[in-house]
Amino acid sequence: MNVIVSNNKHTLSLQVHHVDVSNSIELHFPNENQSFDAFQKLREIGVKCFHTGKNAPCGASVMMYSYGNNIQLQIK
């Protein structure tokens, strides 16, 4: 699954395992290396997010809050 995250200045395309949308947007990855790489890239373009490692209940993922972030999300 491909996720495209855009803010006012930058666009980032990420390959993810699956996406959960609720109060936060959770991007799930097959392994911790991929999730941490995505976390760093998202932070570089100014997206407020945090990283959970492979031992988290939901596995390796990056969580972005829908509020406080001026982002657009496309899931393909």
PyMOL Python script that loads the backbone (N, CA, C, O; Angstrom):
from pymol import cmd

cmd.read_pdbstr("""\
ATOM      1  N   MET A   1       0.852  -1.156   0.000  1.00  0.00           N
ATOM      2  CA  MET A   1       0.000   0.000   0.000  1.00  0.00           C
ATOM      3  C   MET A   1       0.905   1.228   0.000  1.00  0.00           C
ATOM      4  O   MET A   1       1.921   1.258   0.695  1.00  0.00           O
ATOM      5  N   ASN A   2       0.536   2.227  -0.772  1.00  0.00           N
ATOM      6  CA  ASN A   2       1.308   3.454  -0.862  1.00  0.00           C
ATOM      7  C   ASN A   2       0.543   4.586  -0.173  1.00  0.00           C
ATOM      8  O   ASN A   2      -0.654   4.762  -0.400  1.00  0.00           O
ATOM      9  N   VAL A   3       1.238   5.348   0.664  1.00  0.00           N
ATOM     10  CA  VAL A   3       0.652   6.496   1.340  1.00  0.00           C
ATOM     11  C   VAL A   3       1.450   7.727   0.944  1.00  0.00           C
ATOM     12  O   VAL A   3       2.678   7.733   1.022  1.00  0.00           O
ATOM     13  N   ILE A   4       0.747   8.766   0.518  1.00  0.00           N
ATOM     14  CA  ILE A   4       1.388  10.017   0.160  1.00  0.00           C
ATOM     15  C   ILE A   4       0.979  11.055   1.199  1.00  0.00           C
ATOM     16  O   ILE A   4      -0.204  11.345   1.378  1.00  0.00           O
ATOM     17  N   VAL A   5       1.981  11.609   1.880  1.00  0.00           N
ATOM     18  CA  VAL A   5       1.767  12.618   2.914  1.00  0.00           C
ATOM     19  C   VAL A   5       2.272  13.945   2.365  1.00  0.00           C
ATOM     20  O   VAL A   5       3.427  14.058   1.952  1.00  0.00           O
ATOM     21  N   SER A   6       1.395  14.952   2.362  1.00  0.00           N
ATOM     22  CA  SER A   6       1.765  16.270   1.852  1.00  0.00           C
ATOM     23  C   SER A   6       1.463  17.331   2.891  1.00  0.00           C
ATOM     24  O   SER A   6       0.449  17.268   3.587  1.00  0.00           O
ATOM     25  N   ASN A   7       2.358  18.313   2.988  1.00  0.00           N
ATOM     26  CA  ASN A   7       2.055  19.517   3.744  1.00  0.00           C
ATOM     27  C   ASN A   7       2.216  20.688   2.781  1.00  0.00           C
ATOM     28  O   ASN A   7       2.277  20.473   1.571  1.00  0.00           O
ATOM     29  N   ASN A   8       2.284  21.889   3.271  1.00  0.00           N
ATOM     30  CA  ASN A   8       2.325  23.050   2.386  1.00  0.00           C
ATOM     31  C   ASN A   8       3.545  23.084   1.474  1.00  0.00           C
ATOM     32  O   ASN A   8       3.488  23.656   0.386  1.00  0.00           O
ATOM     33  N   LYS A   9       4.644  22.479   1.905  1.00  0.00           N
ATOM     34  CA  LYS A   9       5.899  22.611   1.169  1.00  0.00           C
ATOM     35  C   LYS A   9       6.458  21.297   0.627  1.00  0.00           C
ATOM     36  O   LYS A   9       7.228  21.312  -0.333  1.00  0.00           O
ATOM     37  N   HIS A  10       6.094  20.184   1.211  1.00  0.00           N
ATOM     38  CA  HIS A  10       6.745  18.913   0.891  1.00  0.00           C
ATOM     39  C   HIS A  10       5.729  17.801   0.637  1.00  0.00           C
ATOM     40  O   HIS A  10       4.602  17.837   1.132  1.00  0.00           O
ATOM     41  N   THR A  11       6.157  16.818  -0.141  1.00  0.00           N
ATOM     42  CA  THR A  11       5.368  15.610  -0.377  1.00  0.00           C
ATOM     43  C   THR A  11       6.277  14.408  -0.169  1.00  0.00           C
ATOM     44  O   THR A  11       7.419  14.386  -0.629  1.00  0.00           O
ATOM     45  N   LEU A  12       5.753  13.416   0.527  1.00  0.00           N
ATOM     46  CA  LEU A  12       6.521  12.215   0.841  1.00  0.00           C
ATOM     47  C   LEU A  12       5.675  10.993   0.526  1.00  0.00           C
ATOM     48  O   LEU A  12       4.519  10.916   0.941  1.00  0.00           O
ATOM     49  N   SER A  13       6.237  10.041  -0.201  1.00  0.00           N
ATOM     50  CA  SER A  13       5.550   8.794  -0.525  1.00  0.00           C
ATOM     51  C   SER A  13       6.170   7.664   0.293  1.00  0.00           C
ATOM     52  O   SER A  13       7.391   7.513   0.335  1.00  0.00           O
ATOM     53  N   LEU A  14       5.315   6.872   0.942  1.00  0.00           N
ATOM     54  CA  LEU A  14       5.775   5.791   1.817  1.00  0.00           C
ATOM     55  C   LEU A  14       5.068   4.487   1.467  1.00  0.00           C
ATOM     56  O   LEU A  14       3.867   4.481   1.196  1.00  0.00           O
ATOM     57  N   GLN A  15       5.803   3.397   1.472  1.00  0.00           N
ATOM     58  CA  GLN A  15       5.232   2.061   1.337  1.00  0.00           C
ATOM     59  C   GLN A  15       4.919   1.564   2.738  1.00  0.00           C
ATOM     60  O   GLN A  15       5.812   1.485   3.582  1.00  0.00           O
ATOM     61  N   VAL A  16       3.662   1.227   2.993  1.00  0.00           N
ATOM     62  CA  VAL A  16       3.249   0.773   4.318  1.00  0.00           C
ATOM     63  C   VAL A  16       2.563  -0.583   4.216  1.00  0.00           C
ATOM     64  O   VAL A  16       2.114  -0.994   3.147  1.00  0.00           O
ATOM     65  N   HIS A  17       2.494  -1.268   5.355  1.00  0.00           N
ATOM     66  CA  HIS A  17       1.800  -2.557   5.421  1.00  0.00           C
ATOM     67  C   HIS A  17       0.295  -2.330   5.471  1.00  0.00           C
ATOM     68  O   HIS A  17      -0.457  -2.954   4.722  1.00  0.00           O
ATOM     69  N   HIS A  18      -0.148  -1.425   6.367  1.00  0.00           N
ATOM     70  CA  HIS A  18      -1.548  -1.010   6.420  1.00  0.00           C
ATOM     71  C   HIS A  18      -1.670   0.295   7.200  1.00  0.00           C
ATOM     72  O   HIS A  18      -0.720   0.734   7.848  1.00  0.00           O
ATOM     73  N   VAL A  19      -2.852   0.910   7.130  1.00  0.00           N
ATOM     74  CA  VAL A  19      -3.115   2.207   7.761  1.00  0.00           C
ATOM     75  C   VAL A  19      -4.361   2.080   8.633  1.00  0.00           C
ATOM     76  O   VAL A  19      -5.357   1.489   8.216  1.00  0.00           O
ATOM     77  N   ASP A  20      -4.303   2.634   9.842  1.00  0.00           N
ATOM     78  CA  ASP A  20      -5.464   2.749  10.725  1.00  0.00           C
ATOM     79  C   ASP A  20      -5.736   4.230  10.938  1.00  0.00           C
ATOM     80  O   ASP A  20      -4.820   5.001  11.226  1.00  0.00           O
ATOM     81  N   VAL A  21      -6.990   4.624  10.795  1.00  0.00           N
ATOM     82  CA  VAL A  21      -7.365   6.023  10.995  1.00  0.00           C
ATOM     83  C   VAL A  21      -8.413   6.097  12.094  1.00  0.00           C
ATOM     84  O   VAL A  21      -9.469   5.472  12.002  1.00  0.00           O
ATOM     85  N   SER A  22      -8.113   6.863  13.130  1.00  0.00           N
ATOM     86  CA  SER A  22      -9.060   7.127  14.223  1.00  0.00           C
ATOM     87  C   SER A  22      -8.735   8.529  14.733  1.00  0.00           C
ATOM     88  O   SER A  22      -8.714   9.472  13.942  1.00  0.00           O
ATOM     89  N   ASN A  23      -8.483   8.690  16.022  1.00  0.00           N
ATOM     90  CA  ASN A  23      -8.034   9.983  16.538  1.00  0.00           C
ATOM     91  C   ASN A  23      -6.648  10.326  16.020  1.00  0.00           C
ATOM     92  O   ASN A  23      -6.275  11.495  15.922  1.00  0.00           O
ATOM     93  N   SER A  24      -5.904   9.300  15.694  1.00  0.00           N
ATOM     94  CA  SER A  24      -4.588   9.475  15.085  1.00  0.00           C
ATOM     95  C   SER A  24      -4.556   8.677  13.784  1.00  0.00           C
ATOM     96  O   SER A  24      -5.439   7.862  13.519  1.00  0.00           O
ATOM     97  N   ILE A  25      -3.545   8.920  12.996  1.00  0.00           N
ATOM     98  CA  ILE A  25      -3.324   8.168  11.761  1.00  0.00           C
ATOM     99  C   ILE A  25      -2.119   7.281  12.014  1.00  0.00           C
ATOM    100  O   ILE A  25      -1.023   7.777  12.274  1.00  0.00           O
ATOM    101  N   GLU A  26      -2.315   5.984  11.939  1.00  0.00           N
ATOM    102  CA  GLU A  26      -1.250   5.035  12.233  1.00  0.00           C
ATOM    103  C   GLU A  26      -0.794   4.360  10.950  1.00  0.00           C
ATOM    104  O   GLU A  26      -1.574   3.699  10.266  1.00  0.00           O
ATOM    105  N   LEU A  27       0.481   4.538  10.637  1.00  0.00           N
ATOM    106  CA  LEU A  27       1.092   3.894   9.481  1.00  0.00           C
ATOM    107  C   LEU A  27       1.865   2.685   9.985  1.00  0.00           C
ATOM    108  O   LEU A  27       2.823   2.837  10.742  1.00  0.00           O
ATOM    109  N   HIS A  28       1.468   1.504   9.581  1.00  0.00           N
ATOM    110  CA  HIS A  28       2.103   0.267  10.047  1.00  0.00           C
ATOM    111  C   HIS A  28       3.067  -0.258   8.988  1.00  0.00           C
ATOM    112  O   HIS A  28       2.783  -0.211   7.791  1.00  0.00           O
ATOM    113  N   PHE A  29       4.199  -0.752   9.446  1.00  0.00           N
ATOM    114  CA  PHE A  29       5.266  -1.224   8.570  1.00  0.00           C
ATOM    115  C   PHE A  29       5.627  -2.666   8.905  1.00  0.00           C
ATOM    116  O   PHE A  29       5.369  -3.132  10.015  1.00  0.00           O
ATOM    117  N   PRO A  30       6.229  -3.382   7.935  1.00  0.00           N
ATOM    118  CA  PRO A  30       6.595  -4.773   8.178  1.00  0.00           C
ATOM    119  C   PRO A  30       7.698  -4.940   9.224  1.00  0.00           C
ATOM    120  O   PRO A  30       7.766  -5.973   9.891  1.00  0.00           O
ATOM    121  N   ASN A  31       8.574  -3.915   9.374  1.00  0.00           N
ATOM    122  CA  ASN A  31       9.650  -4.049  10.360  1.00  0.00           C
ATOM    123  C   ASN A  31      10.032  -2.690  10.940  1.00  0.00           C
ATOM    124  O   ASN A  31       9.644  -1.641  10.425  1.00  0.00           O
ATOM    125  N   GLU A  32      10.793  -2.740  12.013  1.00  0.00           N
ATOM    126  CA  GLU A  32      11.142  -1.530  12.756  1.00  0.00           C
ATOM    127  C   GLU A  32      12.063  -0.608  11.958  1.00  0.00           C
ATOM    128  O   GLU A  32      11.971   0.612  12.096  1.00  0.00           O
ATOM    129  N   ASN A  33      12.942  -1.159  11.132  1.00  0.00           N
ATOM    130  CA  ASN A  33      13.838  -0.324  10.334  1.00  0.00           C
ATOM    131  C   ASN A  33      13.057   0.562   9.379  1.00  0.00           C
ATOM    132  O   ASN A  33      13.351   1.750   9.251  1.00  0.00           O
ATOM    133  N   GLN A  34      12.066  -0.008   8.709  1.00  0.00           N
ATOM    134  CA  GLN A  34      11.258   0.767   7.776  1.00  0.00           C
ATOM    135  C   GLN A  34      10.422   1.818   8.505  1.00  0.00           C
ATOM    136  O   GLN A  34      10.275   2.937   8.013  1.00  0.00           O
ATOM    137  N   SER A  35       9.878   1.475   9.658  1.00  0.00           N
ATOM    138  CA  SER A  35       9.057   2.430  10.395  1.00  0.00           C
ATOM    139  C   SER A  35       9.900   3.581  10.935  1.00  0.00           C
ATOM    140  O   SER A  35       9.460   4.730  10.919  1.00  0.00           O
ATOM    141  N   PHE A  36      11.104   3.283  11.411  1.00  0.00           N
ATOM    142  CA  PHE A  36      11.952   4.352  11.932  1.00  0.00           C
ATOM    143  C   PHE A  36      12.441   5.261  10.809  1.00  0.00           C
ATOM    144  O   PHE A  36      12.551   6.472  10.999  1.00  0.00           O
ATOM    145  N   ASP A  37      12.733   4.696   9.650  1.00  0.00           N
ATOM    146  CA  ASP A  37      13.129   5.497   8.488  1.00  0.00           C
ATOM    147  C   ASP A  37      11.992   6.442   8.088  1.00  0.00           C
ATOM    148  O   ASP A  37      12.230   7.619   7.815  1.00  0.00           O
ATOM    149  N   ALA A  38      10.773   5.933   8.054  1.00  0.00           N
ATOM    150  CA  ALA A  38       9.614   6.762   7.722  1.00  0.00           C
ATOM    151  C   ALA A  38       9.416   7.851   8.776  1.00  0.00           C
ATOM    152  O   ALA A  38       9.116   8.996   8.435  1.00  0.00           O
ATOM    153  N   PHE A  39       9.580   7.505  10.046  1.00  0.00           N
ATOM    154  CA  PHE A  39       9.463   8.478  11.138  1.00  0.00           C
ATOM    155  C   PHE A  39      10.430   9.633  10.932  1.00  0.00           C
ATOM    156  O   PHE A  39      10.043  10.796  11.049  1.00  0.00           O
ATOM    157  N   GLN A  40      11.678   9.323  10.627  1.00  0.00           N
ATOM    158  CA  GLN A  40      12.679  10.367  10.418  1.00  0.00           C
ATOM    159  C   GLN A  40      12.325  11.254   9.219  1.00  0.00           C
ATOM    160  O   GLN A  40      12.466  12.475   9.287  1.00  0.00           O
ATOM    161  N   LYS A  41      11.869  10.646   8.132  1.00  0.00           N
ATOM    162  CA  LYS A  41      11.500  11.411   6.939  1.00  0.00           C
ATOM    163  C   LYS A  41      10.311  12.329   7.213  1.00  0.00           C
ATOM    164  O   LYS A  41      10.289  13.474   6.763  1.00  0.00           O
ATOM    165  N   LEU A  42       9.328  11.827   7.949  1.00  0.00           N
ATOM    166  CA  LEU A  42       8.167  12.645   8.292  1.00  0.00           C
ATOM    167  C   LEU A  42       8.562  13.827   9.173  1.00  0.00           C
ATOM    168  O   LEU A  42       8.087  14.944   8.968  1.00  0.00           O
ATOM    169  N   ARG A  43       9.422  13.584  10.145  1.00  0.00           N
ATOM    170  CA  ARG A  43       9.890  14.670  11.020  1.00  0.00           C
ATOM    171  C   ARG A  43      10.675  15.717  10.231  1.00  0.00           C
ATOM    172  O   ARG A  43      10.578  16.912  10.511  1.00  0.00           O
ATOM    173  N   GLU A  44      11.453  15.265   9.244  1.00  0.00           N
ATOM    174  CA  GLU A  44      12.238  16.199   8.431  1.00  0.00           C
ATOM    175  C   GLU A  44      11.358  17.173   7.651  1.00  0.00           C
ATOM    176  O   GLU A  44      11.756  18.314   7.420  1.00  0.00           O
ATOM    177  N   ILE A  45      10.170  16.736   7.245  1.00  0.00           N
ATOM    178  CA  ILE A  45       9.288  17.641   6.499  1.00  0.00           C
ATOM    179  C   ILE A  45       8.311  18.374   7.428  1.00  0.00           C
ATOM    180  O   ILE A  45       7.423  19.085   6.957  1.00  0.00           O
ATOM    181  N   GLY A  46       8.473  18.202   8.740  1.00  0.00           N
ATOM    182  CA  GLY A  46       7.701  18.975   9.704  1.00  0.00           C
ATOM    183  C   GLY A  46       6.423  18.344  10.209  1.00  0.00           C
ATOM    184  O   GLY A  46       5.600  19.032  10.812  1.00  0.00           O
ATOM    185  N   VAL A  47       6.233  17.052   9.982  1.00  0.00           N
ATOM    186  CA  VAL A  47       5.034  16.373  10.464  1.00  0.00           C
ATOM    187  C   VAL A  47       5.242  15.970  11.927  1.00  0.00           C
ATOM    188  O   VAL A  47       6.253  15.358  12.271  1.00  0.00           O
ATOM    189  N   LYS A  48       4.281  16.317  12.778  1.00  0.00           N
ATOM    190  CA  LYS A  48       4.343  15.935  14.186  1.00  0.00           C
ATOM    191  C   LYS A  48       3.891  14.483  14.313  1.00  0.00           C
ATOM    192  O   LYS A  48       2.747  14.153  14.000  1.00  0.00           O
ATOM    193  N   CYS A  49       4.793  13.622  14.773  1.00  0.00           N
ATOM    194  CA  CYS A  49       4.491  12.192  14.845  1.00  0.00           C
ATOM    195  C   CYS A  49       5.385  11.534  15.889  1.00  0.00           C
ATOM    196  O   CYS A  49       6.310  12.156  16.411  1.00  0.00           O
ATOM    197  N   PHE A  50       5.096  10.273  16.185  1.00  0.00           N
ATOM    198  CA  PHE A  50       5.987   9.500  17.046  1.00  0.00           C
ATOM    199  C   PHE A  50       6.073   8.070  16.536  1.00  0.00           C
ATOM    200  O   PHE A  50       5.207   7.591  15.804  1.00  0.00           O
ATOM    201  N   HIS A  51       7.142   7.410  16.947  1.00  0.00           N
ATOM    202  CA  HIS A  51       7.474   6.070  16.455  1.00  0.00           C
ATOM    203  C   HIS A  51       7.248   5.041  17.550  1.00  0.00           C
ATOM    204  O   HIS A  51       7.612   5.262  18.705  1.00  0.00           O
ATOM    205  N   THR A  52       6.647   3.919  17.186  1.00  0.00           N
ATOM    206  CA  THR A  52       6.555   2.788  18.110  1.00  0.00           C
ATOM    207  C   THR A  52       7.359   1.642  17.513  1.00  0.00           C
ATOM    208  O   THR A  52       7.297   1.397  16.308  1.00  0.00           O
ATOM    209  N   GLY A  53       8.092   0.959  18.331  1.00  0.00           N
ATOM    210  CA  GLY A  53       8.956  -0.114  17.860  1.00  0.00           C
ATOM    211  C   GLY A  53       8.228  -1.433  17.692  1.00  0.00           C
ATOM    212  O   GLY A  53       7.011  -1.521  17.856  1.00  0.00           O
ATOM    213  N   LYS A  54       8.988  -2.437  17.368  1.00  0.00           N
ATOM    214  CA  LYS A  54       8.420  -3.756  17.070  1.00  0.00           C
ATOM    215  C   LYS A  54       7.767  -4.405  18.288  1.00  0.00           C
ATOM    216  O   LYS A  54       6.927  -5.290  18.130  1.00  0.00           O
ATOM    217  N   ASN A  55       8.134  -3.984  19.500  1.00  0.00           N
ATOM    218  CA  ASN A  55       7.562  -4.583  20.708  1.00  0.00           C
ATOM    219  C   ASN A  55       6.266  -3.923  21.157  1.00  0.00           C
ATOM    220  O   ASN A  55       5.648  -4.367  22.125  1.00  0.00           O
ATOM    221  N   ALA A  56       5.851  -2.873  20.470  1.00  0.00           N
ATOM    222  CA  ALA A  56       4.573  -2.228  20.804  1.00  0.00           C
ATOM    223  C   ALA A  56       3.428  -3.182  20.474  1.00  0.00           C
ATOM    224  O   ALA A  56       3.573  -4.033  19.596  1.00  0.00           O
ATOM    225  N   PRO A  57       2.298  -3.054  21.159  1.00  0.00           N
ATOM    226  CA  PRO A  57       1.163  -3.953  20.896  1.00  0.00           C
ATOM    227  C   PRO A  57       0.721  -3.979  19.433  1.00  0.00           C
ATOM    228  O   PRO A  57       0.272  -5.007  18.928  1.00  0.00           O
ATOM    229  N   CYS A  58       0.854  -2.833  18.760  1.00  0.00           N
ATOM    230  CA  CYS A  58       0.423  -2.771  17.353  1.00  0.00           C
ATOM    231  C   CYS A  58       1.576  -3.030  16.386  1.00  0.00           C
ATOM    232  O   CYS A  58       1.378  -2.983  15.172  1.00  0.00           O
ATOM    233  N   GLY A  59       2.764  -3.299  16.896  1.00  0.00           N
ATOM    234  CA  GLY A  59       3.916  -3.539  16.039  1.00  0.00           C
ATOM    235  C   GLY A  59       4.584  -2.237  15.615  1.00  0.00           C
ATOM    236  O   GLY A  59       4.259  -1.162  16.119  1.00  0.00           O
ATOM    237  N   ALA A  60       5.516  -2.354  14.687  1.00  0.00           N
ATOM    238  CA  ALA A  60       6.282  -1.196  14.227  1.00  0.00           C
ATOM    239  C   ALA A  60       5.383  -0.241  13.453  1.00  0.00           C
ATOM    240  O   ALA A  60       4.802  -0.608  12.432  1.00  0.00           O
ATOM    241  N   SER A  61       5.274   0.989  13.949  1.00  0.00           N
ATOM    242  CA  SER A  61       4.400   1.952  13.290  1.00  0.00           C
ATOM    243  C   SER A  61       4.829   3.381  13.588  1.00  0.00           C
ATOM    244  O   SER A  61       5.635   3.642  14.481  1.00  0.00           O
ATOM    245  N   VAL A  62       4.264   4.292  12.811  1.00  0.00           N
ATOM    246  CA  VAL A  62       4.419   5.723  13.041  1.00  0.00           C
ATOM    247  C   VAL A  62       3.019   6.278  13.217  1.00  0.00           C
ATOM    248  O   VAL A  62       2.129   5.998  12.414  1.00  0.00           O
ATOM    249  N   MET A  63       2.821   7.064  14.264  1.00  0.00           N
ATOM    250  CA  MET A  63       1.508   7.642  14.535  1.00  0.00           C
ATOM    251  C   MET A  63       1.571   9.144  14.363  1.00  0.00           C
ATOM    252  O   MET A  63       2.453   9.815  14.900  1.00  0.00           O
ATOM    253  N   MET A  64       0.609   9.664  13.597  1.00  0.00           N
ATOM    254  CA  MET A  64       0.502  11.107  13.366  1.00  0.00           C
ATOM    255  C   MET A  64      -0.849  11.545  13.897  1.00  0.00           C
ATOM    256  O   MET A  64      -1.859  10.880  13.669  1.00  0.00           O
ATOM    257  N   TYR A  65      -0.865  12.660  14.604  1.00  0.00           N
ATOM    258  CA  TYR A  65      -2.134  13.204  15.055  1.00  0.00           C
ATOM    259  C   TYR A  65      -2.773  13.988  13.927  1.00  0.00           C
ATOM    260  O   TYR A  65      -2.091  14.715  13.204  1.00  0.00           O
ATOM    261  N   SER A  66      -4.084  13.843  13.774  1.00  0.00           N
ATOM    262  CA  SER A  66      -4.784  14.551  12.711  1.00  0.00           C
ATOM    263  C   SER A  66      -4.920  16.036  13.034  1.00  0.00           C
ATOM    264  O   SER A  66      -5.050  16.853  12.122  1.00  0.00           O
ATOM    265  N   TYR A  67      -4.892  16.399  14.316  1.00  0.00           N
ATOM    266  CA  TYR A  67      -4.931  17.814  14.686  1.00  0.00           C
ATOM    267  C   TYR A  67      -3.489  18.290  14.901  1.00  0.00           C
ATOM    268  O   TYR A  67      -2.620  17.508  15.288  1.00  0.00           O
ATOM    269  N   GLY A  68      -3.250  19.570  14.648  1.00  0.00           N
ATOM    270  CA  GLY A  68      -1.910  20.120  14.843  1.00  0.00           C
ATOM    271  C   GLY A  68      -0.983  19.884  13.664  1.00  0.00           C
ATOM    272  O   GLY A  68       0.124  20.420  13.627  1.00  0.00           O
ATOM    273  N   ASN A  69      -1.417  19.100  12.716  1.00  0.00           N
ATOM    274  CA  ASN A  69      -0.652  18.860  11.504  1.00  0.00           C
ATOM    275  C   ASN A  69      -1.461  19.373  10.322  1.00  0.00           C
ATOM    276  O   ASN A  69      -2.620  18.999  10.147  1.00  0.00           O
ATOM    277  N   ASN A  70      -0.862  20.212   9.530  1.00  0.00           N
ATOM    278  CA  ASN A  70      -1.515  20.690   8.322  1.00  0.00           C
ATOM    279  C   ASN A  70      -1.081  19.772   7.181  1.00  0.00           C
ATOM    280  O   ASN A  70      -0.242  20.145   6.360  1.00  0.00           O
ATOM    281  N   ILE A  71      -1.657  18.573   7.134  1.00  0.00           N
ATOM    282  CA  ILE A  71      -1.245  17.585   6.133  1.00  0.00           C
ATOM    283  C   ILE A  71      -2.427  17.075   5.330  1.00  0.00           C
ATOM    284  O   ILE A  71      -3.579  17.129   5.761  1.00  0.00           O
ATOM    285  N   GLN A  72      -2.102  16.582   4.157  1.00  0.00           N
ATOM    286  CA  GLN A  72      -3.052  15.861   3.343  1.00  0.00           C
ATOM    287  C   GLN A  72      -2.528  14.447   3.200  1.00  0.00           C
ATOM    288  O   GLN A  72      -1.322  14.236   3.072  1.00  0.00           O
ATOM    289  N   LEU A  73      -3.421  13.485   3.220  1.00  0.00           N
ATOM    290  CA  LEU A  73      -3.044  12.081   3.168  1.00  0.00           C
ATOM    291  C   LEU A  73      -3.788  11.412   2.026  1.00  0.00           C
ATOM    292  O   LEU A  73      -5.012  11.504   1.930  1.00  0.00           O
ATOM    293  N   GLN A  74      -3.044  10.738   1.162  1.00  0.00           N
ATOM    294  CA  GLN A  74      -3.644   9.933   0.091  1.00  0.00           C
ATOM    295  C   GLN A  74      -3.198   8.492   0.312  1.00  0.00           C
ATOM    296  O   GLN A  74      -2.019   8.214   0.528  1.00  0.00           O
ATOM    297  N   ILE A  75      -4.162   7.590   0.253  1.00  0.00           N
ATOM    298  CA  ILE A  75      -3.878   6.164   0.416  1.00  0.00           C
ATOM    299  C   ILE A  75      -4.197   5.474  -0.891  1.00  0.00           C
ATOM    300  O   ILE A  75      -5.324   5.544  -1.381  1.00  0.00           O
ATOM    301  N   LYS A  76      -3.210   4.813  -1.452  1.00  0.00           N
ATOM    302  CA  LYS A  76      -3.398   4.124  -2.740  1.00  0.00           C
ATOM    303  C   LYS A  76      -3.061   2.662  -2.632  1.00  0.00           C
ATOM    304  O   LYS A  76      -3.161   1.931  -3.617  1.00  0.00           O
TER     305      LYS A  76
END
""", "prot")
cmd.dss("prot")
cmd.show_as("cartoon", "prot")
cmd.util.cbc("prot")
cmd.orient("prot")
